[in-house]
Amino acid sequence: MEKLENQYICLESCPQAAAVHSLRIIPLGRTVTLVLARQEDHADDPSYSGNTVFPLAGRIRGSRIGSFALEANDGPNCLHGGTSSRQACFSLSSRSSDSLTWTVRREAGEDGLPAARTYTTRYALDGKRLLIDLMMDSDRAVPCDMTSHIYFNLSRESDILNHVIQADSSRIVVNDSSHCAFAVRKSAGTDYDISRPRRLADVTSSPLLSFSRGLNNAYILDEGGAVRLSAGGLRLTGRSDSRAVVLYTGGYLEHPMSHIAIEFEDLPFSSTRQMTDRFRRHIEFSFDWD
C-alpha cells in the first residue's frame, strides 16, 4: 500500500488495479470513499471500487467492439474491460512527496486486443485537489476508454440520499433493460434532470429509475462542465477532459445507495470509443468544506 498525504487529504493506493483504496479529508477526520476490507479484495470485488478501469469503461454490448471480441463478464456483455482489469497487479514506476505512478503491461492478445500496451495511472495531491491521469501507449491503434471508478459518500450517514448533486449537462444516455446504452435524450425537465441542485433521494425515487435501482447513466457534459456533490458540510467538484460522466448511485452494491460512483468516460456506445495508440485522460476531484 502506498500513501500520499498533505495537510488536507490522505490517499491510500494499492497495486491491485492501481486502486484508490481510501481517501480521507484530514481536517474533518472523514473517509469519503468506499473502502474494501483488504487491498487484495480489489481483484475480486464486483463493484470495481476505486479501481483503474481499462481498456474500456462501461458496458460493451455483446462483448464486441468493431472486430475485437472481449470477455463476456456481465451476461453476454463486457463490463469495465472484463475481470482481467481488476485482477491486474500494477507496478510502482515512480513516486514523489505529492505523486505516485502505477504501470502495467499487457501483451498482444490479452483483453481481446491485438496490441502490446502499457497502461499508466498517476495520482497527485495539489492542496485540496486529487489529480488523476490515465494513460495508454500501444504499438498499434486499439479501442481505449479508461476511467477511475471511485465511490463517494461525503457525509457520516450510511447512505447518499441526502447528498445534493448537480451536473453541467442537458443530455443523458438512457439504457435498455440490460443496462447497455440505448439512446441520447434531453434531460432538461425530466426526472433525470440534474442541471440544478437536487437531492439524490428525489432523483432516485423516480419510477423511470426503478429497473436500474437508481442512477446508472452517462450525462453528456457541456464544454468545460463539472459535476458537483455536497453533503454534511463537504463539497466535491469533479472535472475531466472526457465527454461524459457516468453517475451510478450504487443500487447493486452490497449496501445499496451507500455510495455514488463518479466515472468520467467517453459516450458509452461502441461507435464512439477512441481507436488510438496513445490515450490520455485527466480527472480532478476538488474538495471544500465549511
TORPAPA-833770 format. One record per residue (C-alpha): x, y, z; residue in one letter. Coordinates in Angstrom, 3 decimals. Layout:
N
<r><xx>X</xx><yy>Y</yy><zz>Z</zz><residuo>A</residuo></r>
...
// end
This chain:
290
<r><xx>0.000</xx><yy>0.000</yy><zz>0.000</zz><residuo>M</residuo></r>
<r><xx>1.289</xx><yy>3.461</yy><zz>-0.924</zz><residuo>E</residuo></r>
<r><xx>0.198</xx><yy>6.671</yy><zz>0.797</zz><residuo>K</residuo></r>
<r><xx>0.083</xx><yy>10.298</yy><zz>-0.325</zz><residuo>L</residuo></r>
<r><xx>-0.683</xx><yy>12.921</yy><zz>2.289</zz><residuo>E</residuo></r>
<r><xx>-0.743</xx><yy>16.682</yy><zz>2.656</zz><residuo>N</residuo></r>
<r><xx>-2.456</xx><yy>18.900</yy><zz>5.215</zz><residuo>Q</residuo></r>
<r><xx>-5.868</xx><yy>18.305</yy><zz>3.639</zz><residuo>Y</residuo></r>
<r><xx>-6.029</xx><yy>14.864</yy><zz>2.001</zz><residuo>I</residuo></r>
<r><xx>-4.705</xx><yy>11.387</yy><zz>2.750</zz><residuo>C</residuo></r>
<r><xx>-4.823</xx><yy>8.951</yy><zz>-0.178</zz><residuo>L</residuo></r>
<r><xx>-4.071</xx><yy>5.225</yy><zz>0.092</zz><residuo>E</residuo></r>
<r><xx>-3.474</xx><yy>3.408</yy><zz>-3.193</zz><residuo>S</residuo></r>
<r><xx>-2.621</xx><yy>-0.227</yy><zz>-3.835</zz><residuo>C</residuo></r>
<r><xx>-1.036</xx><yy>-2.103</yy><zz>-6.775</zz><residuo>P</residuo></r>
<r><xx>-4.153</xx><yy>-4.212</yy><zz>-7.303</zz><residuo>Q</residuo></r>
<r><xx>-5.916</xx><yy>-2.450</yy><zz>-10.190</zz><residuo>A</residuo></r>
<r><xx>-3.917</xx><yy>0.686</yy><zz>-9.243</zz><residuo>A</residuo></r>
<r><xx>-6.874</xx><yy>1.362</yy><zz>-6.982</zz><residuo>A</residuo></r>
<r><xx>-7.764</xx><yy>4.226</yy><zz>-4.672</zz><residuo>V</residuo></r>
<r><xx>-8.155</xx><yy>2.138</yy><zz>-1.540</zz><residuo>H</residuo></r>
<r><xx>-9.230</xx><yy>5.059</yy><zz>0.640</zz><residuo>S</residuo></r>
<r><xx>-9.440</xx><yy>8.842</yy><zz>0.616</zz><residuo>L</residuo></r>
<r><xx>-9.667</xx><yy>10.808</yy><zz>3.856</zz><residuo>R</residuo></r>
<r><xx>-10.287</xx><yy>14.506</yy><zz>4.416</zz><residuo>I</residuo></r>
<r><xx>-7.866</xx><yy>15.182</yy><zz>7.250</zz><residuo>I</residuo></r>
<r><xx>-9.334</xx><yy>18.365</yy><zz>8.847</zz><residuo>P</residuo></r>
<r><xx>-12.737</xx><yy>16.651</yy><zz>9.075</zz><residuo>L</residuo></r>
<r><xx>-11.376</xx><yy>13.240</yy><zz>10.094</zz><residuo>G</residuo></r>
<r><xx>-13.684</xx><yy>11.792</yy><zz>7.474</zz><residuo>R</residuo></r>
<r><xx>-13.117</xx><yy>8.945</yy><zz>4.989</zz><residuo>T</residuo></r>
<r><xx>-15.188</xx><yy>9.798</yy><zz>1.919</zz><residuo>V</residuo></r>
<r><xx>-14.748</xx><yy>6.740</yy><zz>-0.322</zz><residuo>T</residuo></r>
<r><xx>-15.952</xx><yy>3.153</yy><zz>-0.276</zz><residuo>L</residuo></r>
<r><xx>-13.206</xx><yy>1.143</yy><zz>1.447</zz><residuo>V</residuo></r>
<r><xx>-12.801</xx><yy>-2.600</yy><zz>0.906</zz><residuo>L</residuo></r>
<r><xx>-11.648</xx><yy>-4.746</yy><zz>3.821</zz><residuo>A</residuo></r>
<r><xx>-8.290</xx><yy>-5.647</yy><zz>2.216</zz><residuo>R</residuo></r>
<r><xx>-6.317</xx><yy>-4.298</yy><zz>-0.700</zz><residuo>Q</residuo></r>
<r><xx>-6.415</xx><yy>-7.769</yy><zz>-2.261</zz><residuo>E</residuo></r>
<r><xx>-10.209</xx><yy>-7.507</yy><zz>-2.474</zz><residuo>D</residuo></r>
<r><xx>-9.883</xx><yy>-5.077</yy><zz>-5.378</zz><residuo>H</residuo></r>
<r><xx>-9.111</xx><yy>-8.134</yy><zz>-7.562</zz><residuo>A</residuo></r>
<r><xx>-12.464</xx><yy>-9.802</yy><zz>-6.959</zz><residuo>D</residuo></r>
<r><xx>-14.937</xx><yy>-7.176</yy><zz>-5.809</zz><residuo>D</residuo></r>
<r><xx>-17.681</xx><yy>-6.872</yy><zz>-8.462</zz><residuo>P</residuo></r>
<r><xx>-18.180</xx><yy>-3.160</yy><zz>-7.731</zz><residuo>S</residuo></r>
<r><xx>-14.716</xx><yy>-2.253</yy><zz>-9.136</zz><residuo>Y</residuo></r>
<r><xx>-14.456</xx><yy>0.026</yy><zz>-6.107</zz><residuo>S</residuo></r>
<r><xx>-11.648</xx><yy>2.560</yy><zz>-6.548</zz><residuo>G</residuo></r>
<r><xx>-10.128</xx><yy>0.636</yy><zz>-9.440</zz><residuo>N</residuo></r>
<r><xx>-8.459</xx><yy>1.895</yy><zz>-12.581</zz><residuo>T</residuo></r>
<r><xx>-10.792</xx><yy>0.558</yy><zz>-15.261</zz><residuo>V</residuo></r>
<r><xx>-9.221</xx><yy>-0.429</yy><zz>-18.573</zz><residuo>F</residuo></r>
<r><xx>-9.134</xx><yy>-0.978</yy><zz>-21.503</zz><residuo>P</residuo></r>
<r><xx>-12.799</xx><yy>0.076</yy><zz>-21.800</zz><residuo>L</residuo></r>
<r><xx>-15.068</xx><yy>1.544</yy><zz>-19.162</zz><residuo>A</residuo></r>
<r><xx>-18.781</xx><yy>0.754</yy><zz>-19.040</zz><residuo>G</residuo></r>
<r><xx>-20.754</xx><yy>-1.999</yy><zz>-20.718</zz><residuo>R</residuo></r>
<r><xx>-19.943</xx><yy>-3.167</yy><zz>-24.236</zz><residuo>I</residuo></r>
<r><xx>-22.993</xx><yy>-4.717</yy><zz>-25.823</zz><residuo>R</residuo></r>
<r><xx>-22.372</xx><yy>-8.274</yy><zz>-26.971</zz><residuo>G</residuo></r>
<r><xx>-18.761</xx><yy>-8.017</yy><zz>-25.771</zz><residuo>S</residuo></r>
<r><xx>-17.668</xx><yy>-6.869</yy><zz>-29.208</zz><residuo>R</residuo></r>
<r><xx>-16.262</xx><yy>-3.570</yy><zz>-30.361</zz><residuo>I</residuo></r>
<r><xx>-15.584</xx><yy>-3.477</yy><zz>-34.073</zz><residuo>G</residuo></r>
<r><xx>-13.689</xx><yy>-6.663</yy><zz>-34.925</zz><residuo>S</residuo></r>
<r><xx>-12.478</xx><yy>-7.166</yy><zz>-31.349</zz><residuo>F</residuo></r>
<r><xx>-14.021</xx><yy>-9.863</yy><zz>-29.125</zz><residuo>A</residuo></r>
<r><xx>-13.874</xx><yy>-9.004</yy><zz>-25.412</zz><residuo>L</residuo></r>
<r><xx>-14.540</xx><yy>-11.049</yy><zz>-22.303</zz><residuo>E</residuo></r>
<r><xx>-18.255</xx><yy>-11.506</yy><zz>-21.539</zz><residuo>A</residuo></r>
<r><xx>-18.410</xx><yy>-10.998</yy><zz>-17.764</zz><residuo>N</residuo></r>
<r><xx>-21.882</xx><yy>-9.436</yy><zz>-17.444</zz><residuo>D</residuo></r>
<r><xx>-24.197</xx><yy>-11.877</yy><zz>-19.155</zz><residuo>G</residuo></r>
<r><xx>-23.463</xx><yy>-11.506</yy><zz>-22.883</zz><residuo>P</residuo></r>
<r><xx>-21.844</xx><yy>-8.105</yy><zz>-22.337</zz><residuo>N</residuo></r>
<r><xx>-18.395</xx><yy>-6.927</yy><zz>-21.274</zz><residuo>C</residuo></r>
<r><xx>-18.355</xx><yy>-4.757</yy><zz>-18.137</zz><residuo>L</residuo></r>
<r><xx>-15.377</xx><yy>-2.485</yy><zz>-17.392</zz><residuo>H</residuo></r>
<r><xx>-12.960</xx><yy>-4.366</yy><zz>-19.628</zz><residuo>G</residuo></r>
<r><xx>-13.693</xx><yy>-7.763</yy><zz>-18.075</zz><residuo>G</residuo></r>
<r><xx>-12.373</xx><yy>-9.371</yy><zz>-14.921</zz><residuo>T</residuo></r>
<r><xx>-8.740</xx><yy>-9.074</yy><zz>-16.043</zz><residuo>S</residuo></r>
<r><xx>-8.641</xx><yy>-5.315</yy><zz>-15.405</zz><residuo>S</residuo></r>
<r><xx>-9.495</xx><yy>-5.660</yy><zz>-11.728</zz><residuo>R</residuo></r>
<r><xx>-7.100</xx><yy>-8.616</yy><zz>-11.391</zz><residuo>Q</residuo></r>
<r><xx>-4.200</xx><yy>-6.648</yy><zz>-12.892</zz><residuo>A</residuo></r>
<r><xx>-1.338</xx><yy>-6.027</yy><zz>-10.482</zz><residuo>C</residuo></r>
<r><xx>0.384</xx><yy>-2.739</yy><zz>-11.330</zz><residuo>F</residuo></r>
<r><xx>3.993</xx><yy>-1.871</yy><zz>-10.535</zz><residuo>S</residuo></r>
<r><xx>5.016</xx><yy>1.363</yy><zz>-8.851</zz><residuo>L</residuo></r>
<r><xx>7.097</xx><yy>3.105</yy><zz>-11.507</zz><residuo>S</residuo></r>
<r><xx>7.746</xx><yy>6.402</yy><zz>-9.716</zz><residuo>S</residuo></r>
<r><xx>6.765</xx><yy>8.439</yy><zz>-6.699</zz><residuo>R</residuo></r>
<r><xx>7.475</xx><yy>11.739</yy><zz>-5.034</zz><residuo>S</residuo></r>
<r><xx>6.206</xx><yy>13.507</yy><zz>-1.946</zz><residuo>S</residuo></r>
<r><xx>2.991</xx><yy>14.507</yy><zz>-3.725</zz><residuo>D</residuo></r>
<r><xx>2.503</xx><yy>11.947</yy><zz>-6.533</zz><residuo>S</residuo></r>
<r><xx>2.783</xx><yy>8.264</yy><zz>-7.384</zz><residuo>L</residuo></r>
<r><xx>2.585</xx><yy>6.411</yy><zz>-10.678</zz><residuo>T</residuo></r>
<r><xx>1.484</xx><yy>2.823</yy><zz>-11.369</zz><residuo>W</residuo></r>
<r><xx>2.047</xx><yy>0.912</yy><zz>-14.632</zz><residuo>T</residuo></r>
<r><xx>1.058</xx><yy>-2.475</yy><zz>-16.040</zz><residuo>V</residuo></r>
<r><xx>1.991</xx><yy>-4.184</yy><zz>-19.310</zz><residuo>R</residuo></r>
<r><xx>-0.450</xx><yy>-6.113</yy><zz>-21.495</zz><residuo>R</residuo></r>
<r><xx>0.748</xx><yy>-8.288</yy><zz>-24.349</zz><residuo>E</residuo></r>
<r><xx>-0.932</xx><yy>-8.725</yy><zz>-27.719</zz><residuo>A</residuo></r>
<r><xx>-3.991</xx><yy>-10.942</yy><zz>-27.323</zz><residuo>G</residuo></r>
<r><xx>-4.662</xx><yy>-10.081</yy><zz>-23.693</zz><residuo>E</residuo></r>
<r><xx>-8.053</xx><yy>-8.423</yy><zz>-23.051</zz><residuo>D</residuo></r>
<r><xx>-9.019</xx><yy>-9.428</yy><zz>-26.614</zz><residuo>G</residuo></r>
<r><xx>-6.853</xx><yy>-6.706</yy><zz>-28.170</zz><residuo>L</residuo></r>
<r><xx>-4.085</xx><yy>-7.479</yy><zz>-30.709</zz><residuo>P</residuo></r>
<r><xx>-1.506</xx><yy>-4.998</yy><zz>-29.447</zz><residuo>A</residuo></r>
<r><xx>1.200</xx><yy>-4.721</yy><zz>-26.815</zz><residuo>A</residuo></r>
<r><xx>0.168</xx><yy>-1.942</yy><zz>-24.437</zz><residuo>R</residuo></r>
<r><xx>1.268</xx><yy>-0.133</yy><zz>-21.288</zz><residuo>T</residuo></r>
<r><xx>-1.407</xx><yy>1.312</yy><zz>-19.008</zz><residuo>Y</residuo></r>
<r><xx>-0.454</xx><yy>4.012</yy><zz>-16.511</zz><residuo>T</residuo></r>
<r><xx>-2.259</xx><yy>5.609</yy><zz>-13.572</zz><residuo>T</residuo></r>
<r><xx>-0.819</xx><yy>8.674</yy><zz>-11.838</zz><residuo>R</residuo></r>
<r><xx>-2.220</xx><yy>10.141</yy><zz>-8.621</zz><residuo>Y</residuo></r>
<r><xx>-1.161</xx><yy>13.524</yy><zz>-7.297</zz><residuo>A</residuo></r>
<r><xx>-2.282</xx><yy>15.826</yy><zz>-4.493</zz><residuo>L</residuo></r>
<r><xx>-2.413</xx><yy>19.572</yy><zz>-5.016</zz><residuo>D</residuo></r>
<r><xx>-3.851</xx><yy>21.329</yy><zz>-1.992</zz><residuo>G</residuo></r>
<r><xx>-7.482</xx><yy>20.238</yy><zz>-1.721</zz><residuo>K</residuo></r>
<r><xx>-7.414</xx><yy>18.511</yy><zz>-5.118</zz><residuo>R</residuo></r>
<r><xx>-6.873</xx><yy>14.892</yy><zz>-6.131</zz><residuo>L</residuo></r>
<r><xx>-5.473</xx><yy>14.749</yy><zz>-9.668</zz><residuo>L</residuo></r>
<r><xx>-5.700</xx><yy>11.546</yy><zz>-11.702</zz><residuo>I</residuo></r>
<r><xx>-4.019</xx><yy>10.956</yy><zz>-15.044</zz><residuo>D</residuo></r>
<r><xx>-4.834</xx><yy>7.801</yy><zz>-17.005</zz><residuo>L</residuo></r>
<r><xx>-2.677</xx><yy>6.816</yy><zz>-19.964</zz><residuo>M</residuo></r>
<r><xx>-2.268</xx><yy>4.047</yy><zz>-22.516</zz><residuo>M</residuo></r>
<r><xx>0.576</xx><yy>3.614</yy><zz>-25.002</zz><residuo>D</residuo></r>
<r><xx>0.277</xx><yy>0.894</yy><zz>-27.635</zz><residuo>S</residuo></r>
<r><xx>2.221</xx><yy>-0.424</yy><zz>-30.617</zz><residuo>D</residuo></r>
<r><xx>-0.925</xx><yy>-0.120</yy><zz>-32.743</zz><residuo>R</residuo></r>
<r><xx>-4.315</xx><yy>1.592</yy><zz>-32.566</zz><residuo>A</residuo></r>
<r><xx>-6.845</xx><yy>-0.171</yy><zz>-30.333</zz><residuo>V</residuo></r>
<r><xx>-10.036</xx><yy>0.957</yy><zz>-28.594</zz><residuo>P</residuo></r>
<r><xx>-9.421</xx><yy>2.632</yy><zz>-25.235</zz><residuo>C</residuo></r>
<r><xx>-11.596</xx><yy>4.426</yy><zz>-22.690</zz><residuo>D</residuo></r>
<r><xx>-10.089</xx><yy>4.384</yy><zz>-19.195</zz><residuo>M</residuo></r>
<r><xx>-11.647</xx><yy>5.713</yy><zz>-16.022</zz><residuo>T</residuo></r>
<r><xx>-11.201</xx><yy>5.775</yy><zz>-12.262</zz><residuo>S</residuo></r>
<r><xx>-14.071</xx><yy>4.006</yy><zz>-10.509</zz><residuo>H</residuo></r>
<r><xx>-14.179</xx><yy>5.778</yy><zz>-7.143</zz><residuo>I</residuo></r>
<r><xx>-17.303</xx><yy>5.641</yy><zz>-4.965</zz><residuo>Y</residuo></r>
<r><xx>-18.030</xx><yy>8.620</yy><zz>-2.710</zz><residuo>F</residuo></r>
<r><xx>-20.071</xx><yy>9.264</yy><zz>0.417</zz><residuo>N</residuo></r>
<r><xx>-19.304</xx><yy>12.744</yy><zz>1.737</zz><residuo>L</residuo></r>
<r><xx>-21.394</xx><yy>12.503</yy><zz>4.883</zz><residuo>S</residuo></r>
<r><xx>-21.279</xx><yy>10.419</yy><zz>8.018</zz><residuo>R</residuo></r>
<r><xx>-24.615</xx><yy>8.873</yy><zz>7.090</zz><residuo>E</residuo></r>
<r><xx>-24.990</xx><yy>5.276</yy><zz>5.925</zz><residuo>S</residuo></r>
<r><xx>-26.477</xx><yy>6.303</yy><zz>2.571</zz><residuo>D</residuo></r>
<r><xx>-26.221</xx><yy>9.083</yy><zz>-0.007</zz><residuo>I</residuo></r>
<r><xx>-29.908</xx><yy>10.010</yy><zz>-0.181</zz><residuo>L</residuo></r>
<r><xx>-29.373</xx><yy>13.411</yy><zz>1.444</zz><residuo>N</residuo></r>
<r><xx>-26.497</xx><yy>14.288</yy><zz>-0.880</zz><residuo>H</residuo></r>
<r><xx>-27.184</xx><yy>17.130</yy><zz>-3.302</zz><residuo>V</residuo></r>
<r><xx>-25.970</xx><yy>16.658</yy><zz>-6.872</zz><residuo>I</residuo></r>
<r><xx>-25.687</xx><yy>18.933</yy><zz>-9.895</zz><residuo>Q</residuo></r>
<r><xx>-24.063</xx><yy>18.450</yy><zz>-13.313</zz><residuo>A</residuo></r>
<r><xx>-23.458</xx><yy>20.840</yy><zz>-16.198</zz><residuo>D</residuo></r>
<r><xx>-25.417</xx><yy>18.742</yy><zz>-18.651</zz><residuo>S</residuo></r>
<r><xx>-28.681</xx><yy>18.869</yy><zz>-20.602</zz><residuo>S</residuo></r>
<r><xx>-28.445</xx><yy>15.457</yy><zz>-22.294</zz><residuo>R</residuo></r>
<r><xx>-28.361</xx><yy>11.937</yy><zz>-20.929</zz><residuo>I</residuo></r>
<r><xx>-27.759</xx><yy>8.457</yy><zz>-22.306</zz><residuo>V</residuo></r>
<r><xx>-30.668</xx><yy>6.179</yy><zz>-21.472</zz><residuo>V</residuo></r>
<r><xx>-30.121</xx><yy>2.446</yy><zz>-21.118</zz><residuo>N</residuo></r>
<r><xx>-32.053</xx><yy>-0.657</yy><zz>-22.091</zz><residuo>D</residuo></r>
<r><xx>-33.051</xx><yy>-3.419</yy><zz>-19.670</zz><residuo>S</residuo></r>
<r><xx>-29.526</xx><yy>-4.916</yy><zz>-19.816</zz><residuo>S</residuo></r>
<r><xx>-28.095</xx><yy>-1.538</yy><zz>-18.698</zz><residuo>H</residuo></r>
<r><xx>-26.397</xx><yy>-1.011</yy><zz>-22.060</zz><residuo>C</residuo></r>
<r><xx>-26.525</xx><yy>2.416</yy><zz>-23.693</zz><residuo>A</residuo></r>
<r><xx>-29.593</xx><yy>2.784</yy><zz>-25.900</zz><residuo>F</residuo></r>
<r><xx>-30.102</xx><yy>6.404</yy><zz>-26.979</zz><residuo>A</residuo></r>
<r><xx>-29.288</xx><yy>10.036</yy><zz>-26.203</zz><residuo>V</residuo></r>
<r><xx>-32.167</xx><yy>12.092</yy><zz>-24.814</zz><residuo>R</residuo></r>
<r><xx>-32.647</xx><yy>15.607</yy><zz>-23.475</zz><residuo>K</residuo></r>
<r><xx>-32.654</xx><yy>15.525</yy><zz>-19.688</zz><residuo>S</residuo></r>
<r><xx>-33.970</xx><yy>19.061</yy><zz>-19.110</zz><residuo>A</residuo></r>
<r><xx>-37.380</xx><yy>18.955</yy><zz>-17.471</zz><residuo>G</residuo></r>
<r><xx>-37.291</xx><yy>15.171</yy><zz>-16.965</zz><residuo>T</residuo></r>
<r><xx>-36.741</xx><yy>13.042</yy><zz>-13.880</zz><residuo>D</residuo></r>
<r><xx>-33.101</xx><yy>12.727</yy><zz>-14.973</zz><residuo>Y</residuo></r>
<r><xx>-32.536</xx><yy>16.496</yy><zz>-14.863</zz><residuo>D</residuo></r>
<r><xx>-29.716</xx><yy>17.472</yy><zz>-12.502</zz><residuo>I</residuo></r>
<r><xx>-28.745</xx><yy>20.701</yy><zz>-14.246</zz><residuo>S</residuo></r>
<r><xx>-29.851</xx><yy>22.360</yy><zz>-10.996</zz><residuo>R</residuo></r>
<r><xx>-29.015</xx><yy>21.039</yy><zz>-7.500</zz><residuo>P</residuo></r>
<r><xx>-31.248</xx><yy>18.142</yy><zz>-6.412</zz><residuo>R</residuo></r>
<r><xx>-31.286</xx><yy>15.687</yy><zz>-3.517</zz><residuo>R</residuo></r>
<r><xx>-30.375</xx><yy>12.196</yy><zz>-4.627</zz><residuo>L</residuo></r>
<r><xx>-33.401</xx><yy>10.894</yy><zz>-2.720</zz><residuo>A</residuo></r>
<r><xx>-35.629</xx><yy>12.886</yy><zz>-5.082</zz><residuo>D</residuo></r>
<r><xx>-33.751</xx><yy>11.824</yy><zz>-8.214</zz><residuo>V</residuo></r>
<r><xx>-33.516</xx><yy>8.119</yy><zz>-7.447</zz><residuo>T</residuo></r>
<r><xx>-37.155</xx><yy>7.769</yy><zz>-6.353</zz><residuo>S</residuo></r>
<r><xx>-38.353</xx><yy>8.258</yy><zz>-9.940</zz><residuo>S</residuo></r>
<r><xx>-40.234</xx><yy>5.244</yy><zz>-11.383</zz><residuo>P</residuo></r>
<r><xx>-38.083</xx><yy>5.678</yy><zz>-14.507</zz><residuo>L</residuo></r>
<r><xx>-35.089</xx><yy>4.510</yy><zz>-12.470</zz><residuo>L</residuo></r>
<r><xx>-36.695</xx><yy>1.519</yy><zz>-10.768</zz><residuo>S</residuo></r>
<r><xx>-35.209</xx><yy>-1.098</yy><zz>-13.128</zz><residuo>F</residuo></r>
<r><xx>-31.685</xx><yy>0.260</yy><zz>-12.564</zz><residuo>S</residuo></r>
<r><xx>-32.267</xx><yy>0.778</yy><zz>-8.829</zz><residuo>R</residuo></r>
<r><xx>-31.296</xx><yy>4.435</yy><zz>-9.151</zz><residuo>G</residuo></r>
<r><xx>-28.980</xx><yy>6.303</yy><zz>-11.455</zz><residuo>L</residuo></r>
<r><xx>-26.650</xx><yy>4.316</yy><zz>-13.697</zz><residuo>N</residuo></r>
<r><xx>-26.452</xx><yy>6.716</yy><zz>-16.620</zz><residuo>N</residuo></r>
<r><xx>-23.999</xx><yy>8.755</yy><zz>-18.646</zz><residuo>A</residuo></r>
<r><xx>-24.552</xx><yy>12.510</yy><zz>-18.650</zz><residuo>Y</residuo></r>
<r><xx>-23.072</xx><yy>14.322</yy><zz>-21.648</zz><residuo>I</residuo></r>
<r><xx>-21.165</xx><yy>17.261</yy><zz>-20.200</zz><residuo>L</residuo></r>
<r><xx>-21.301</xx><yy>20.802</yy><zz>-21.514</zz><residuo>D</residuo></r>
<r><xx>-17.921</xx><yy>22.068</yy><zz>-22.679</zz><residuo>E</residuo></r>
<r><xx>-15.832</xx><yy>22.632</yy><zz>-19.555</zz><residuo>G</residuo></r>
<r><xx>-18.669</xx><yy>21.206</yy><zz>-17.457</zz><residuo>G</residuo></r>
<r><xx>-18.381</xx><yy>19.745</yy><zz>-13.975</zz><residuo>A</residuo></r>
<r><xx>-20.216</xx><yy>17.518</yy><zz>-11.514</zz><residuo>V</residuo></r>
<r><xx>-20.880</xx><yy>18.840</yy><zz>-8.010</zz><residuo>R</residuo></r>
<r><xx>-21.786</xx><yy>16.794</yy><zz>-4.951</zz><residuo>L</residuo></r>
<r><xx>-22.354</xx><yy>18.033</yy><zz>-1.405</zz><residuo>S</residuo></r>
<r><xx>-23.338</xx><yy>16.632</yy><zz>1.979</zz><residuo>A</residuo></r>
<r><xx>-22.507</xx><yy>17.158</yy><zz>5.623</zz><residuo>G</residuo></r>
<r><xx>-20.773</xx><yy>20.477</yy><zz>5.033</zz><residuo>G</residuo></r>
<r><xx>-18.396</xx><yy>18.932</yy><zz>2.471</zz><residuo>L</residuo></r>
<r><xx>-18.410</xx><yy>19.775</yy><zz>-1.227</zz><residuo>R</residuo></r>
<r><xx>-16.839</xx><yy>17.874</yy><zz>-4.129</zz><residuo>L</residuo></r>
<r><xx>-16.361</xx><yy>19.159</yy><zz>-7.680</zz><residuo>T</residuo></r>
<r><xx>-15.351</xx><yy>16.696</yy><zz>-10.387</zz><residuo>G</residuo></r>
<r><xx>-13.920</xx><yy>17.727</yy><zz>-13.757</zz><residuo>R</residuo></r>
<r><xx>-12.330</xx><yy>15.915</yy><zz>-16.668</zz><residuo>S</residuo></r>
<r><xx>-11.449</xx><yy>16.229</yy><zz>-20.334</zz><residuo>D</residuo></r>
<r><xx>-13.891</xx><yy>13.393</yy><zz>-21.081</zz><residuo>S</residuo></r>
<r><xx>-17.139</xx><yy>13.999</yy><zz>-22.936</zz><residuo>R</residuo></r>
<r><xx>-19.389</xx><yy>12.331</yy><zz>-20.385</zz><residuo>A</residuo></r>
<r><xx>-19.672</xx><yy>11.224</yy><zz>-16.784</zz><residuo>V</residuo></r>
<r><xx>-21.474</xx><yy>8.117</yy><zz>-15.597</zz><residuo>V</residuo></r>
<r><xx>-23.253</xx><yy>8.565</yy><zz>-12.276</zz><residuo>L</residuo></r>
<r><xx>-24.016</xx><yy>5.289</yy><zz>-10.514</zz><residuo>Y</residuo></r>
<r><xx>-25.833</xx><yy>5.529</yy><zz>-7.196</zz><residuo>T</residuo></r>
<r><xx>-24.875</xx><yy>2.011</yy><zz>-6.179</zz><residuo>G</residuo></r>
<r><xx>-28.210</xx><yy>0.256</yy><zz>-6.455</zz><residuo>G</residuo></r>
<r><xx>-26.472</xx><yy>-3.110</yy><zz>-6.816</zz><residuo>Y</residuo></r>
<r><xx>-23.864</xx><yy>-2.625</yy><zz>-4.088</zz><residuo>L</residuo></r>
<r><xx>-23.893</xx><yy>-4.910</yy><zz>-1.055</zz><residuo>E</residuo></r>
<r><xx>-25.300</xx><yy>-1.905</yy><zz>0.805</zz><residuo>H</residuo></r>
<r><xx>-27.420</xx><yy>-0.176</yy><zz>-1.865</zz><residuo>P</residuo></r>
<r><xx>-27.236</xx><yy>3.598</yy><zz>-2.159</zz><residuo>M</residuo></r>
<r><xx>-24.388</xx><yy>3.756</yy><zz>0.345</zz><residuo>S</residuo></r>
<r><xx>-22.057</xx><yy>5.473</yy><zz>-2.166</zz><residuo>H</residuo></r>
<r><xx>-22.120</xx><yy>7.106</yy><zz>-5.603</zz><residuo>I</residuo></r>
<r><xx>-19.565</xx><yy>6.375</yy><zz>-8.326</zz><residuo>A</residuo></r>
<r><xx>-18.489</xx><yy>9.318</yy><zz>-10.487</zz><residuo>I</residuo></r>
<r><xx>-16.953</xx><yy>7.816</yy><zz>-13.636</zz><residuo>E</residuo></r>
<r><xx>-15.585</xx><yy>10.166</yy><zz>-16.267</zz><residuo>F</residuo></r>
<r><xx>-15.530</xx><yy>8.402</yy><zz>-19.636</zz><residuo>E</residuo></r>
<r><xx>-16.487</xx><yy>8.659</yy><zz>-23.281</zz><residuo>D</residuo></r>
<r><xx>-20.014</xx><yy>8.250</yy><zz>-24.607</zz><residuo>L</residuo></r>
<r><xx>-20.904</xx><yy>4.610</yy><zz>-23.845</zz><residuo>P</residuo></r>
<r><xx>-21.522</xx><yy>3.469</yy><zz>-27.410</zz><residuo>F</residuo></r>
<r><xx>-19.155</xx><yy>1.130</yy><zz>-29.225</zz><residuo>S</residuo></r>
<r><xx>-19.057</xx><yy>3.501</yy><zz>-32.199</zz><residuo>S</residuo></r>
<r><xx>-17.850</xx><yy>6.447</yy><zz>-30.074</zz><residuo>T</residuo></r>
<r><xx>-14.879</xx><yy>4.740</yy><zz>-28.384</zz><residuo>R</residuo></r>
<r><xx>-11.466</xx><yy>6.055</yy><zz>-29.360</zz><residuo>Q</residuo></r>
<r><xx>-9.220</xx><yy>3.981</yy><zz>-31.624</zz><residuo>M</residuo></r>
<r><xx>-5.755</xx><yy>5.149</yy><zz>-30.691</zz><residuo>T</residuo></r>
<r><xx>-2.204</xx><yy>4.141</yy><zz>-29.901</zz><residuo>D</residuo></r>
<r><xx>-1.888</xx><yy>6.941</yy><zz>-27.323</zz><residuo>R</residuo></r>
<r><xx>-4.705</xx><yy>7.582</yy><zz>-24.840</zz><residuo>F</residuo></r>
<r><xx>-4.707</xx><yy>10.353</yy><zz>-22.233</zz><residuo>R</residuo></r>
<r><xx>-7.383</xx><yy>11.323</yy><zz>-19.677</zz><residuo>R</residuo></r>
<r><xx>-7.183</xx><yy>13.849</yy><zz>-16.865</zz><residuo>H</residuo></r>
<r><xx>-9.572</xx><yy>13.842</yy><zz>-13.904</zz><residuo>I</residuo></r>
<r><xx>-9.729</xx><yy>16.230</yy><zz>-10.952</zz><residuo>E</residuo></r>
<r><xx>-11.696</xx><yy>15.943</yy><zz>-7.726</zz><residuo>F</residuo></r>
<r><xx>-11.642</xx><yy>19.153</yy><zz>-5.661</zz><residuo>S</residuo></r>
<r><xx>-12.900</xx><yy>19.355</yy><zz>-2.085</zz><residuo>F</residuo></r>
<r><xx>-14.052</xx><yy>22.237</yy><zz>0.053</zz><residuo>D</residuo></r>
<r><xx>-15.804</xx><yy>22.379</yy><zz>3.413</zz><residuo>W</residuo></r>
<r><xx>-17.347</xx><yy>24.668</yy><zz>5.992</zz><residuo>D</residuo></r>
// end
